[in-house]
């Protein structure tokens, strides 16, 4: 559609007969242009959600609904057809492309095209905009009954939990949803949900009917994601077990592959979007902070996402806004945070003002509650980093792209497009708004090059050590032999070493040998004392900066580890941390970066140090300490529930010896349904929102 967004705004200001006359003209013009433009042309498609937004609020346009339905049918946006106002032909079409198992959800034309290819048994790589509805396709595949064992690779724990909750409602009576390492998959219908780090180590996958990889662009090492090679190794191992695969992600132009690759696929690229987006240029504004404050206080922009470059930047902006505005209903939430994480965290004041924050240093259960509060309107403003662009659903109407970088590097056009795509949501905000505070990057075509689709002889060393025997070549065998000899490791030990990077593993080998020669206390077993912990942390931090683990020094890292395992509860651990914290206010939340490192990062580094320390002293054994570090030296079920949105400070109050996750969740649910005062009203609502009783089927 050739109308500009300014012209659409002018139409929105019309009333009565003038509005009807103009909308009739628009319907005619779009009907004409459908024949002349490409089927996924954003200008033509965008007319449908813009007209839907008008009809949703203007009763004088009711008489145009049948014509609007015909337009939605013609462009393929069948999910916009109003069956109550549609003619018989449109009603039949909408019924034919609806999925009863998904609560009657109606698919659009491009979803049907992708679904048909997949149900025909073909491998598919789909590149589509954020608002396309890609995750709906996954649900439709599972609902089809064609697949019994499915593995789904997702980039974040937050996304795992979102999928878990949705699957438990829709498929809990047909599938076992396996998300945690401690769960053993049964025979029969299973959905494995995991990040690459989790799925690569599962031994109960068996033969898979379907492998799904979300945000597949992360397979390309050129994107400089430190998890890329682990993702490639995990996906490679999964594809070896799979009958079929489905990769999906946004804004990719092409996928490079070698003719010798053992895997074949179809690539479907579409611009098909279900919402329209207005772009507002604020690049010339001098006082950007003041303009941001002005715009996000306007209720017409709510719910509003504000994108910033890094956690410290988000924290600083949050504190700035707290001093100048108060929106939403965050007082009860803020009081709970203060009670359970300790005083002094600047986030407490920010939440009390009705502002949420979402970045990698926010505890997972807290981050999930921020998103729920944002979607419900209790916290209508959410400051976020790139952690929120990786698939987690939000109901954002407006997106403010306040910074132009991720950490210290300018984001590229691909990332910019993903951030921009968070504005608007089908069924809630037909037209989203994007506010630009900086010049966007130049358009560029993005090509993804997964190593396992290429010539394996040219793959990086960290991936080569994962290659199975059926794909090994003489050149690969020689490379692996050379790597193993250089590090004095077996093939299975090489795979562990690759989890930290082979270059870092070689450095750790040298540092471990040096520490052993000097008589440092690295040769311990069982539970270490503080000097033992300090000795291993010294080895690790001669290779990796302690800032990577949320600590400002080696001594603080060892101190945090020692306190974490010695405090009786996580609430007391946070209280001790809060009482002794003396750093900058915006660095308070580095303790959560430390806890993330305990889950993944530090256990692998401790394991590699142990490998080399054992060469010098065979009685060295960190295994017990490493195993417990991953779940914070607490019962694993408490950590699992934290990932499912229930804060550990709540669940640890209900835990008993030798508890099971099912029994603990049952007690928590019963307490949440009971108003006896054991849980506050806020906690009861939190538990039921995170894990309603129906979810227990999973």
N, C-alpha and C positions, 0 to 999 in steps of 0.2 A: 504494500500500500504506500502510495507516494506522499501521504500526509505526514508532516513533521510533528514532533511532539508538541510544539507550540500550537499548531493547528488543532490538535486533539484537545489541548487545554482550552482553547477558544470554544470548541464544541461543548465542552463540559460546563461552560458558563452560560450556555443558552438555556432557554426554558420554553415550555409549551409548544406552540406551532412551529416556532423557529427551530427548536431542537428537533422536532419530528421531521421537518423538511430537510434539515442537514443530514440527519442519520439515514434517511431514505436515500439521499444522494450518495452517501458513503457506501451503503449496501450495494447500490448499482455499480459503483466504481470498482469495488473489490471483486464483485462477480465477474466483471470484465477482465480484470487483471489476472485472475486465476488462470486464464487460458494463455497468458503471455509470459508469466514468470515461472521460475523453478518451483517444484512442489514443496520445498522446504525454505522458501524465501522468507526471511524474518519479517520483512515489511508487510507481506500479505498475511502471514500467520498472526502477527501482532495486532491486526485489526480485530480479531475475534475476542481476545481477552479485554481489549479496550472497550469494545462495544458491550461485552458482558458486564464490565464495571459500571458503565452508564445505565444499563437496563436493571442492574441490581438496586439502584437508588432512585430511578426516575419512573414513576408509575405511568407517565404519559407515553412511554415507549412499549407498553405491554402489547400493543397490537402488532409490533414488529417481531415478536418472539418466533413465530413460525418461519419468517424470512431469515431470522438469525440462525435458527436451527439448520435450515438448508445451507447457509453459508458455512457453518461449523462442519457439516457433513462434507461439503465440497472440498474444504482445505484439509480434511483429515483429523480435525480436532473433535473427534466423536465424543470425547468426555465432556464437552460443553453443551451437548444436546440436552435440552430440557424435555424429558419425555412427557411431562404433563401438558406441554404446549406444542408438541411435535405432531406432524402428520403421520399417517400409518407407515410410510416408507422410512422416515427417520426413526420412528419407534422400533421398527424391525431391525434396522441396522444397529442401533444402540444396544438392543437386547442381544444381538448376535455377537457383539464384541465385549460383552460383560462377563465377568468371572464370578459365578455364584460362590465359590469357595473363598473369595476375597471380598465378601460382603457386597457382592453385586457391582464391584468396581468396574468402570467402563474404561477400556483401553483406547488409545488413539492409533491412527494409521501406521505410524512408524514402529510403535510397540508391537502391533500385530505382525508386521513384516519380519521383525527380529525374532519374535516368538515362533513364527512358522518355520524359519530357518533352523532354529534350535530343536524344535519338536520333530523336525525331519532328520535329526541326528547329526547335523553339521556343526563343526566347531565355528564359533563366532567371536570376533573382536568388534565391540561396539564403541564408537566414539560419538558422544551426544552431549548437548548442553546440560547444565546442572538441573534445570527444571524439566528435563525430558521424562523423568520417572523411571530411571534405570532399575532401581531396587524392586519396583513392582514386577519387573520381568522375572527376577529371581523367585519371587513369591508365586508367580503364575506357573513357572516351571515345576516347582515343588508341588503345587496344587494339581498339576496335570496327572499325577500318579505314574509317570513314566520312569521316575528315578527313585531308587531305594536308599543309596548311600551317596551323600553329597558332602563335599568339603568346600568351605567358603573362606577365602583368605581376605582379611580386612586389615586396614592399616593401623587402627587404634583400638584400645580397650573400650573406649566410649562407644564406638560403632559396633563392636561385638555385643555390648549389652543392649543397644538399640535393636539389633537383629534378634537377639535372644528373646526379648520381651515380645516382639512382634510374632516370631515363630511359635512361641509357646501358646499364644492366643489362637493363632490360625491353624497350627499343625500339631499342637501338644498331644492330641489324642491319636496321632498317626506316627509321629517321629519322636525319637529321643534326641534332644538337643544337647550336644557335648561341647562344653566351652572350657572347662577347667582341666588341668593336668591330672588331678586326682580322680576324675571321672573315667571309668572304664567303659568303652563303647560295647553295647550288647550286639548280638546278631540281629539282623533285620534292618528296619528303617532307621537311619541315623543321619543327623545333620551335624557335621563337625564345623564349629566356628573357631577361628583362631587367627592371631597374627602370624607372620612368618616364623617368628622365634618359637612359637608354641607348636605349630603344626609340623615343623621340621623334625621335632623330637618325639612325635607320637609313634607308638609301635602297634597300635590297634586299628589302623586305618583300613587294612584289607584292600579288597578291590573296590574301586570307586566308579559309580555311574557318571558322576558329573563333578568337575572342579570349576569353581567360580573364583575369579580374581578381580576384586574391586580396586579402583584407582590403579589400573595396570601400568600407567605411565611411569610408576615408580620402579619398574623393572629396568629402566634405562640407566646405566651407571653415569651417563653424562649429566644427569640431573643432580649429581653430587649429594645424593641421599646416603648417609652412612649405613643405612639398613638395606640398601639396594642388593648387594651381593647375597645377603642372607635370604632376601625375598626370592632372588633368582634360584638359589639352591633349593629352597622350600618348594617353589612352584615346579621346578624340574623334577623333584622327587614325586610330587603329587601327580604330574602328568604321566609319569611312568606307570602309575596305577589306574589311570582314568580311561574310560571309554570315550569321554567327550569333555570339552572345556568351553567356558564362556568368560571372556575378559571384557570388562567394561570400565569406561572412564570418560572424561570430558575433553573436548577441544583438541583432538589429535588428528593430524592430516594423513599420516601414513605409518605403517609398521614395516620395518626392514627385516628380511629373513633370507637365509641361505637356501638355495635350491636343494642342498643336501640335507636340510633339516628334516627330521623324522616326523614333524608335526605340520599338518596342513590346516588352513582355516580360511574363512571368508571375513573380509573387513568391511564393516558398514559404518560409513561416516555420514552424519546428518546434522543439520543446523536446527532441527525441529524443536521448538520450544513451546511450552504451554502457557507462559506468561509474557507480558510485555514489560519493557524497562525504560524508564525515563532517565536521562543522564543530565546532571546539573553541574556546570563548570564553575568551580570556586577557586581556580588556580590563581586568579589575580587578587584574591582577598589578602590584605596585609596581615591583619590580626586573625590568624586561622583559629586559634584556641577560642577566641570570643565568638567567632562565627559558628564554630562547632557547638558551643554552649547554647547559642541562640536557636540553632536548628533542632538539636535533640531535645530541647524543652518543649517543642511544639508537638502536641499530641497527634497531629496529622501525620507525623513521621514515625509513630510507634507501631509496632516494636522496631527499634533501631539498633543495628549492629554497627560498631565502630571498629574498623580494622587498624591496628597499629603493628609496629615492626617486631616487638620483642616483649617478653614479660616485664622487664624493668620499665619499658616505655608505657605499657598498659598500667602498671602500678602508679607511675608518676602522674599520668593523665587522670586516672581515677581519683587520686588525692586532690588534684587541681579542681576537678568537677565537684567533688564533695564540698569544697569550701564555697561553692557558688550556686548550688542548686539542690533541690530536694523533690524527688518524684517517687511514685510507686509506694509499695507497702513492704518495707524491708526490716522494720524494727524487730519483730520476733525472730526472724532469721538471723539478724546481726547478734542478738543476745545469745542465741544458741551457739554461734561460732565462738563468741567470747568465752562462754562457759566450757566449751569442749576443746578448744585449741589454745586457750590462754590469752590473756590481755596483751596488748601491744601490737597486734597485727593490724596495719592500716586498713585492711579489707573490711574490718568490722564497721568502721565509720562509713565506708563507701556503700556497703550493703544497706545500712540504716537509711541512707539517702535514696535508696531505690535503684542503685546501679549495680549490675553484675559484672564479673570479670571471668574470662575463660582463657587460660593458657596452660602450658605444660607444667607449671609449678602449682596448679590448683589440685587438691585431692580429688580423686575420681568421683566419689559419692557427692562431694560438694559441687563439682562441675556439672554433674547430671542434674542436681537440684537447681543450679543456676539456669540451665536450659529449660527445665520445666517451668520455673518461675518467670522466665522470659516469655515463653510461649503462652503462659496463662495471663500475662500482663502485670503480675505482681512486681517484677523488675523489668520495666519497659525498655531499658537501655542496657546493652551488653557490650563491654569492651573485649575485644578478642584479638588473638594472633592467628597465624596460619593453622593452628591446631583445629580450628572450627571449619575449615574449608574442605576437610577430607570426609565428606559424606554425612556427618551428623545433621539430622533434620532440624531446622528452626523455622519459626513462623515470621521471619523478618520481612517487614514491608520496605524498610529503607536500609541501605548500606552506605556508611560514610568511610571512604577510603582515605584515611587521615594521613597515613605514612605511605611511602613508596618503596619500602624495603622490607626484607625479612632478615632480622638481626642487622647486619651491617651491609648486606648486599642488596642492590636494587632488584626488585622482583622482575621477572620477565613477562612477556605478553601472555603466556600460558597461565601463569599464576594470577595475573591481573584478571584474566577472563573468568577464572574459577571464583575469585572473590566477588567479582561483579555479579556472577550467576546466583549468588545467595539472596538477591533482592527479589521479592515477590514469592507467592506460594499459591499453587492451584487450589481453588476453593476458598481461599481466605483473602489474598491480596492479588487480584488479577493483574494489576500494574504496580511494579516495584519502582523504587527510586534509588539511583546511585549518585552520590555526591563526591566529586573529584576535587581533592585539595592539591594535587600535583599533576603534572603532565603524564599521561599514561604511556607505557612503552610502545614502541612501534610494532605493528602487526608482523608476526613471523609464523611460518609454517613449522609445526612441531612434528618431528619424526621420532618414533620410539624404536630402540634397537635392543631387544632383550638378548643377552649373550647366548642363551640356550636355543634361540632361533637362528643363530649365526654359525660360523665355523668354530667348532669347539676347540680346535687347536689354537685359536687366537683368544680364547676366553681368559679372564684374569685368574691369577693363581688361586685366590680364595674360592672361586667357583670350580676350577679344575679339580680340586681335591674332593669335590662332591660328586664327580661324574661316575656313573655306574659302569660295570664291566662291559655291558653290551654297547656302550658308546665310546669306549676307550680306544685310542689309536696308539701306535708306537710312540709318536711324539708326546702324547699326553702321559703315557706310562713313564717315559724318560723324565718329563718335567716333575711328576709326582715323586719319583725316586730321588731326584736331586733335592727337592724341597725337604723330603723326609730325612735324608742324610744330613742336610745342613742343620736341621733342628733336632736331630736325634730322636725322632718320634715315629710311631707306627702310623699306618693310614687312618685308623680310628682316632688317634690322638691328633693327627693333622686336622681333622674336621673340627675338633674342639678348638685348636689353635686358630683356625680360620675365623672363628666367631669373634675374635678380638682383632683380627687382621694379622696376616702372616708377618708383616714388617714389625708390628708391635710385639708379636710373639717372639721374634728373634731378639728384640731388645730386652724383653722380660727374661729370656734365657740368660743373657749376659748379666743382667742386674741380679738375678737370683744366684747365679754362680759366684758373683762378687760378694754378695751378702753372706753366702755360706762360707766362703773363704775367710771372711772377716769375723766369723763366729756370731753373726747376728741371729736373733731368736726366730728364725723362720722354720725350724724343724720341730713343729709341735703337732699334736694330734688331739682329737676330742674338742673340748671347749678351751679356747685360748684365754690367757690373762691379758691385761691391757698391754704390757710390753711386747707380748707375742703379736697382738694385733698391730701394734705400731710398727713392728719390724716388717710385716708383710705390706702394710700400707706404704712404708718407705720404698719398698721395691716397686710397687705399682705406680707411685707418684713420681718416681724418677723417669717414668715413661709417659704417664698421663697426668695432666694438671689436676690437682684436687678440685678446682672449680668445676670440672666435668661432673663431679659427684656432689655438688652443693656444699662444699667445704672450702674455707679460705686457706687451709694449711693441712699438712699431713697429720699433725697432732689433733686438729679438730675432727678430721675424718675418723681416726681411731677412737676418739672420744665419743662421737656420735654412735658409732657401731657398738661401743661398750655400753653406753646408756640405753640404746634401743633394746639390747638383749637383757639388761638387768632390771629395767622398770617393769612393775607388775602389770600395768595396763598402758594402752596407747594414750589414753587421756592423761595419765601421770607423766608419760614421756613428753607430751606436748607442754604440759604445765611446767616441767623442769626446764625445757628448752626456752619457753617464754620468760621464765624468771631470770635466766642467765644471759639472754640475748643482749648484746651490746653493739651490734652493727647498725648500719643505716636502716631506717624504717622500711624502705622499699626492698630491702634484701631479706626481710624476715622470712619470706616464704621459700628461701633456699632449702629449708628443712624438708620440703616436699620433693625437691630435686634430689636430695639425698635418699629419700625413701624410694623414689623411682629407680635410682641407681642400684639400690639393694635388690630390686626385682630383676633387673637385667642390666648388665654392665659389670658391676662388682663381682657377682658370683662367677661370671666367666673369667674375669681377670684373676680372682683367687684360684680358680681351677687350673689355669695355665701356670701360675706360679707353683702350685702344688705339683704339677707334672714335672717341672724341672727340679724342684726341691727334692722330690723322691729319687731322682737320679743320684743325688749326693747323699741322701739319708732315707733309705727305704721305709722307715717307720713313720715318716711324715704323712699325716692324714688330716686334711681339712674338711672331709666330706660331710660330717655332721653339721659343722658350722655353716658350710655353704648351703646345705639343704634347707636349713632353718632361716638363713638370711633372706631367701626369696619371698618368704611370707612373714617377714619382720619379727621372727622369733615368737610368733603367736600360732595358735591352731590355724591350719590352712583354711578351714571353713570361714573364719572371720575375714581373712583377706579376700576370699572368693565373694563373700557377700558385699564387701566394700566395692568390688568391681561391678556388682549387680545393683549398686546404688544405695546400699544401706551402710551408713557410716559405722566404722569399727567401734567408735565410742558408744554406740547404741548396742550393737550385737554382743560386745564383750560383757555387757551387764547381764546377758541371758545365757551365756555359755556354761556348760558343765563338762566334767571330765569324760573323755571318750565319746564326745558328741558327734552326731552326724549332721550334715548340712540340712537334710530334710527335716530332722527333728527340731533343729534350732530355728529354721525358717518357720516351722509350724508354730513354735512358741512365740516368735516375734509377731506373726500374723494374728494369732489369738490375742496378744496384748494390744495390738493396734486396733482390733475390733472391739476391745473392751475399754470402757471409759472409767476405769478404777483408779486412775492417777499414776499408775506405774510408769506410763509414758505421757509426756505432754501432748496436748492437742496437735502441736506442730510436728512432733515426732511421729505420732500416729498417722497423720496425713502423708508424711514423708515415706514411711514404710509401705503404706498401701499404694502410693503412687509409683514407687520403685518396683515393688513386687506384689501386685494385687493377688488375692487368693487363687485366681484362675491360672496364674503363671506357674504355680507349683507343679503343674503337669509336666514341666520340663525338668 
